[in-house]
C-alpha cells in the first residue's frame, strides 16, 4: 500500500512538472511576442518623433521666411539674417542626427 501511495505521489508530481514545463514554454513565447511588439512600438515612436522634428523645422523655416523683410533693401542685414538662420538650421540638423 505504501508503494502504491508513493507511485501515485510520483505520478502526480510528474504531471505537475509537465504542467509547469508547458506553462513556462507558454510564458517564454509570450515574452518573445511582447519583446517584438515593444521593439516595433519603439521604432514607430522614433519615426513619429522624427516626423514631429521635421514638422517643427518646417514651421521654423516658415516663420523665418515670413520674418524676412526685403522691402527696405538692406542687403547686409538680410545677409546677416540668412546667416543666422542657416546656423539655426545647422543646429536643428545636428540635433536630429543624434
N, C-alpha and C positions, 0 to 999 in steps of 0.2 A: 504494500500500500504506500509506503514511504517512497518507493521508487516511482510509482505512478504519479504521485504528487510532484516529485522532482521533475519528471518528464513533462507534466502539464505546465509547471512553472517555467521550464526551459522553453517550451513551445510558445508560451505567452510572451516571454522575453524576446524570442526571435521575431515574433510578429510585431511587437512594439519597436524593435530595432529597425525592421524593414519599413514600418510606417515612418519612423524618424528619418531614415535614409531618403525615402520618397519625398517627404516634406522638405528636407534640405535641398534636394535637386530642384524642386519647385521654386524654392526661395532664391536659389542661385540663378535660375533662369529669370525670375522676376527682377532681381538686382541688375542683371545684364541688360534687360529691356529698359529699365529705368535709367541706367547709365547712358545708354544710347539716346534715349529721349532727352536727357539732360544735356548731352553734347549738342544735339540738334537745336534745342532751345537756346543754348549759349551762342551758337553760330547765328541763329536768327536774331538774337538780341544784338550781337555785334554788327550785323548787317543793318539793322534798324538804327543803331547809334551812328553808323557811318552815314546813312541817308539823312538823319537829322543834322549831322555836321555839315553835310553838303548843302542842305536847305538853308541852314544858318549862314553859310558862306555866301549863298546866292542873295540872301536878304541883305547882308552887309555890303555886298557889291552893288546891289540896287540902291541902297542908301548912299553909298559913296558917289555913284553916278548922279543921283539927284542933288547931292550937295555941291557938286562942281558947278561953279558959276563962271561961264565963259563970256558973259556979256561985257565985263569990264575990260577985257583984252589984256589983262595982266598975265603974260606968258610965264614969267618966272614964278609967280605964285601958283599958277596951275601946275607947272613942272614940280614944284615942291610938294604940292598936294598929291600928285600922282606918285611921286617917290615914297611919300608916307604911306599911301595906300598899298603900294607894292610891298613895302616892308611888312605891313599888317597881313597881307595875303600870304607872304612867306612864312610868317609866324603861324598862321592857320594851317598851312600845308605841313609844317613841321609838327604841329600838334596832332594832326590827323595821321601822320606817319608813325606815331608812337604806338 
